[in-house]
Amino acid sequence: MKEGQAYPSYIGVSDVTTRSHEQMRVEGFFEGQQSLMFDEPEGFDIGDPPELRGRSRGWTPVHAQLAALAGCTSITIAVVARDQAFRHRGMTTKLRSLIDIRGFFFDLHLQPKFEQLNFDLTLDTRESTARIKALATETHRRCPQLGIFRLAKIPLVVNWYRKGTKASLFEERFSLRKGKTPEERLIVTAAKLAKRSA
């Protein structure tokens, strides 16, 4: 990274620094803000060496990444809603990542990877489903964090809900082949393994 490097005016620059502490604790900083602590949870079985154990004093990097995705999407939705005159009184999100961690801890010839990311968005709105779909389409186009996951071809299942309803208004699937999702395949595999060990 070159200090003082000039960029075109359309390039947004975000500088974040980190400092590593004992064991699996890392502190992240950016100018003018309080630090954010990353730490793997204590007791997470990662095998040898035993000194690589976190103490649950902060966020894991994966949790921070998911929070960044949710935050960026929420901000993008607010901007798109303004531009589309879309009325809503708020939104909540839920994210779940399914990561194959064998390559990080146990089976070192494998590459750790996101198997699937589930992203549920619930809007407090009376707008029509068609209007929500238009909001969703433009949000996917504009959101930098969603762009990262989509460009990386991480299997992504996005469900859009209206506040007060249990059923999804619609579901979007990105980087998924036809047939069972990775999550569905993992559920089948877990059932088979449980049957074998019983």
C-alpha positions as CSV (number, residue, x, y, z in Angstrom):
1,M,0.0,0.0,0.0
2,K,1.4,3.4,-1.0
3,E,0.9,6.2,1.5
4,G,-0.5,9.4,0.1
5,Q,-1.5,7.6,-3.1
6,A,-4.0,9.7,-5.2
7,Y,-7.1,7.9,-6.6
8,P,-9.9,9.1,-8.9
9,S,-12.7,10.9,-7.1
10,Y,-15.0,7.9,-7.6
11,I,-12.8,5.5,-5.6
12,G,-13.8,5.1,-2.0
13,V,-10.9,4.4,0.4
14,S,-11.3,2.7,3.8
15,D,-8.2,2.1,5.9
16,V,-8.4,-0.5,8.7
17,T,-5.5,-1.7,10.8
18,T,-5.2,-4.6,13.2
19,R,-3.0,-5.6,16.1
20,S,-2.6,-9.2,17.2
21,H,-2.6,-10.1,20.8
22,E,-2.1,-13.3,22.7
23,Q,-3.6,-16.5,21.4
24,M,-6.4,-15.9,18.8
25,R,-7.2,-12.3,19.7
26,V,-7.0,-9.5,17.1
27,E,-8.0,-5.9,17.5
28,G,-9.2,-3.8,14.5
29,F,-9.0,0.0,14.2
30,F,-10.0,2.7,11.9
31,E,-9.3,6.4,12.6
32,G,-11.7,8.2,14.9
33,Q,-13.6,5.1,16.1
34,Q,-13.4,2.6,18.9
35,S,-11.6,-0.6,18.2
36,L,-13.4,-3.9,17.4
37,M,-12.1,-7.1,19.0
38,F,-12.0,-10.4,17.1
39,D,-11.5,-13.6,19.0
40,E,-12.4,-17.3,18.4
41,P,-14.7,-18.7,21.2
42,E,-13.0,-20.5,24.1
43,G,-13.3,-24.3,23.9
44,F,-13.6,-24.3,20.1
45,D,-12.0,-27.6,19.2
46,I,-9.3,-26.8,16.7
47,G,-6.9,-29.6,17.7
48,D,-3.1,-29.0,18.1
49,P,-1.5,-26.9,19.1
50,P,-3.6,-26.3,22.2
51,E,-2.4,-22.7,22.7
52,L,-4.5,-21.6,19.8
53,R,-7.6,-21.1,21.9
54,G,-9.7,-18.0,21.9
55,R,-11.5,-16.6,25.0
56,S,-14.7,-15.2,23.5
57,R,-13.8,-11.6,24.3
58,G,-14.8,-10.3,20.9
59,W,-16.3,-11.0,17.6
60,T,-14.9,-13.7,15.3
61,P,-13.8,-12.3,11.9
62,V,-16.7,-14.3,10.3
63,H,-19.2,-12.6,12.5
64,A,-17.7,-9.2,11.7
65,Q,-17.9,-10.1,8.0
66,L,-21.6,-11.1,8.3
67,A,-22.3,-7.9,10.3
68,A,-20.6,-5.9,7.5
69,L,-22.8,-7.6,4.9
70,A,-26.0,-6.9,6.9
71,G,-25.0,-3.3,7.6
72,C,-24.0,-2.5,4.1
73,T,-27.2,-4.1,2.7
74,S,-29.3,-2.2,5.2
75,I,-27.7,1.1,4.2
76,T,-28.0,0.3,0.5
77,I,-31.7,-0.5,1.0
78,A,-32.2,2.9,2.7
79,V,-30.6,4.6,-0.3
80,V,-32.5,2.6,-2.9
81,A,-35.8,3.1,-1.0
82,R,-35.2,6.8,-1.0
83,D,-34.5,6.8,-4.7
84,Q,-37.5,4.6,-5.5
85,A,-39.9,6.5,-3.1
86,F,-40.3,3.1,-1.4
87,R,-42.0,3.6,2.0
88,H,-40.9,1.4,4.9
89,R,-40.6,1.9,8.7
90,G,-37.5,-0.2,9.3
91,M,-35.9,-3.5,8.6
92,T,-34.3,-6.5,10.3
93,T,-31.9,-9.0,9.0
94,K,-30.7,-12.5,9.9
95,L,-27.6,-14.1,8.5
96,R,-26.3,-17.7,8.8
97,S,-23.1,-18.9,7.2
98,L,-22.2,-22.5,6.8
99,I,-18.5,-22.8,6.5
100,D,-16.5,-26.0,5.9
101,I,-13.6,-25.5,8.4
102,R,-11.9,-28.8,7.8
103,G,-9.2,-27.2,5.7
104,F,-8.4,-24.7,8.4
105,F,-8.1,-27.2,11.3
106,F,-8.1,-30.8,10.4
107,D,-7.6,-31.7,6.7
108,L,-5.0,-29.3,5.4
109,H,-5.3,-30.3,1.7
110,L,-8.8,-28.8,1.6
111,Q,-9.5,-25.1,1.1
112,P,-11.9,-23.7,3.8
113,K,-15.0,-22.3,2.2
114,F,-18.5,-21.0,2.6
115,E,-20.8,-23.8,1.7
116,Q,-23.8,-21.5,1.8
117,L,-25.0,-18.2,3.2
118,N,-28.6,-17.7,4.2
119,F,-29.7,-14.0,4.4
120,D,-33.3,-13.2,5.6
121,L,-34.5,-9.6,5.3
122,T,-37.7,-8.5,6.9
123,L,-39.2,-5.1,5.9
124,D,-41.8,-3.2,7.8
125,T,-43.7,-2.0,4.8
126,R,-47.1,-2.1,3.0
127,E,-45.5,-1.8,-0.4
128,S,-46.4,-4.5,-2.9
129,T,-44.3,-7.6,-3.5
130,A,-43.5,-6.2,-7.0
131,R,-42.1,-3.1,-5.4
132,I,-40.1,-5.1,-2.9
133,K,-38.7,-7.1,-5.8
134,A,-37.7,-3.9,-7.6
135,L,-36.0,-2.8,-4.3
136,A,-34.2,-6.1,-4.0
137,T,-32.9,-6.0,-7.6
138,E,-31.4,-2.6,-7.3
139,T,-30.0,-3.4,-3.8
140,H,-28.2,-6.4,-5.3
141,R,-26.8,-4.2,-8.0
142,R,-25.6,-1.4,-5.8
143,C,-24.4,-3.1,-2.5
144,P,-20.6,-3.5,-2.4
145,Q,-20.7,-6.2,0.3
146,L,-23.4,-8.3,-1.6
147,G,-21.2,-7.8,-4.7
148,I,-18.2,-9.4,-2.9
149,F,-20.2,-12.5,-2.0
150,R,-21.7,-12.8,-5.5
151,L,-18.4,-12.2,-7.3
152,A,-16.9,-14.9,-5.1
153,K,-19.7,-17.2,-6.2
154,I,-20.6,-18.1,-2.7
155,P,-23.9,-19.9,-2.7
156,L,-26.4,-17.4,-1.4
157,V,-30.1,-17.8,-0.5
158,V,-31.9,-14.5,0.2
159,N,-35.4,-14.5,1.5
160,W,-37.5,-11.3,1.7
161,Y,-40.2,-11.1,4.3
162,R,-42.9,-8.6,5.3
163,K,-43.0,-7.8,9.0
164,G,-45.7,-9.8,10.7
165,T,-45.7,-12.7,8.2
166,K,-44.0,-16.0,8.6
167,A,-43.9,-17.0,4.9
168,S,-41.2,-15.5,2.6
169,L,-42.6,-13.2,-0.1
170,F,-39.9,-14.4,-2.4
171,E,-36.6,-16.1,-2.5
172,E,-33.5,-15.3,-4.5
173,R,-30.7,-17.8,-5.2
174,F,-27.2,-16.9,-6.3
175,S,-24.4,-19.2,-7.4
176,L,-26.5,-22.3,-6.8
177,R,-27.0,-25.3,-9.1
178,K,-30.4,-26.8,-9.7
179,G,-31.5,-29.4,-7.2
180,K,-30.6,-29.6,-3.5
181,T,-28.8,-26.6,-1.9
182,P,-25.5,-27.2,-0.1
183,E,-27.4,-26.8,3.2
184,E,-29.9,-29.5,2.2
185,R,-27.0,-31.8,1.2
186,L,-25.2,-31.1,4.6
187,I,-28.4,-32.0,6.5
188,V,-28.6,-35.3,4.6
189,T,-24.9,-36.0,5.3
190,A,-25.4,-35.3,9.0
191,A,-28.3,-37.7,9.2
192,K,-26.3,-40.4,7.5
193,L,-23.4,-39.9,9.9
194,A,-25.7,-40.0,12.9
195,K,-27.2,-43.2,11.7
196,R,-23.8,-44.8,11.2
197,S,-22.7,-43.9,14.7
198,A,-25.9,-45.0,16.4
